[in-house]
């Protein structure tokens, strides 16, 4: 299946650059504590505090776990709700997975620049002490892996 792109349908946003695949890269720094929708309804990428994410996930309660994986470096995904009412998915890694905090922040920021309305976008991160967390838009109805392989 092929695809084509028309410049007639493309919106222009001075603060964003859109590539041929339809992904958008933010060219400005978002405000902290994010998850506020940018133009187009996709939340901007930002840093979160550990206390914000603890509050959103009921202190990482086992009742909020939606996925567990990783043999060498275990990680858990929690469902949560921010104070502004937005549902989020918080992926919590062990420090073993990301021992270097600078590398974690750099890689999270790189992935966080990729935006598309048809993806569960990465909207933030938290790197406090030994904690390494990624924050994404929450999508209900299980994971893609569950739908494909179970």
N, C-alpha and C positions, 0 to 999 in steps of 0.2 A: 504494500500500500504506500502510495506516495503522499506528499503534502506540498502545499504551496503557501506562500505568504504574500499578503497584499499590504502595501504601505498605506492604502486608503483606510483600512480598518484599525491600524495601530494608533493607540492613544499616545500623545506626547506628554511626558512628564520631565521637567528639567532636572529633577533630583534623581531620576532613575535611568538606567541604560538597559534596554531589552535586546537580547541576542536572538539569533535565528530560530532557536529551539523554543522560544516563548518564555524563557526564564528571565527574571529581572534581577539586576544587581543594584543594591542600594549604594548610592555614592555619598551619603551623608551619615553622620553618627546619630543613632536614635536616642531618645531620652532613656535614662535608667528606669528599671522596673516595668518595662515595656508591655507588650501584648496589646498595645493600642493599634487598631487597624490603620494602615496607611491607605493611600488612595488605591482603590481596587479591592478593599476589604481584607488584604493580607497584612497581618500584624508585622510591625517592624522588629528587627533583631536587637536585643538588648541584654544587659546583665541583670540577674536577679540575686537577691540576697538569700542566704540559707534560711533565714527566718520567714521570708515570704513563701518559700517552697515548702517549709515545714507546715506552715499554716494552711496552705492550699491542699496538702495531702494528709492532713490530720496526723502530723509528725511521722510521715511515711508509714502509716498504718498498713498492716497486712491486708486489711479489707479493701484497700485502694490499689493493690497490685493487679495489673492487667496482663503482665507478661514477665517471664523470667527466662534468661538464657545465658549462655557462655560457660564453657567448661574451664578454660584456662583463666579467663578473667570474667567472673560472674557479673551480671548486671540485672537490674530490675526496672520495670516500667510501671509507674504509678499514675493513676488518674487523679486529677486535682482541679480545684476551682479557685481562681484568683479573686481578690476582693472586688474587682470590677465585673465579676460574673463570668469571665471567659473560662471555658474548660481547657485544660492543658494536659499533656502527657509529659511526665518527668522521668527521664532515663537516668538512673543512678548507677554509676560505675564504682568499682573498687579502686583504691589508689594504685593497685598493681597495674591496672589497665592504662592509667595515665599518670606515671610518677612525676613527670615534668609539668608543673602548672602553666608555664609559659607556652609550651607546645600545645597543651589542651586548649587554652584560650585562643591561640593563633588558628588552630584547626577548626574550632567551633565557629570562630568569626568568618573563616573562609567558606565553610558550608552554609553558614547563616546568611551569606550574601545572595545565595541562590533562592529565587522566589518564583512560585507559579501557583495560580489559582487552583490547579488540579492536584496539588501535592499537600501533604501534611507538612507544612513548612516549619523549619527550625526557627523558633522565635527568641531563644535566649540560652543562657548558660549560667552556671554558678560554679565558682572555683574558690572555695573558702577552706583554708586548712587542708585536711585530707579529702574533702568532699569534691567530687567531680560529677556534675549534673548537666544534662542537656534538657532544654524545654522546647516542646513542639506543640503545634495545634493538636488538640485531641480529636481523634476520629473514632466514633463508636463502631460497633459491629466487628470486633475482634481484629486480628492482624491479617495481613495478606498471606502470610505463611500458613495460617490456620485454614484459610479458604482454599489455598492451592494444594496442600498436602494432607489434610485431615478429612 
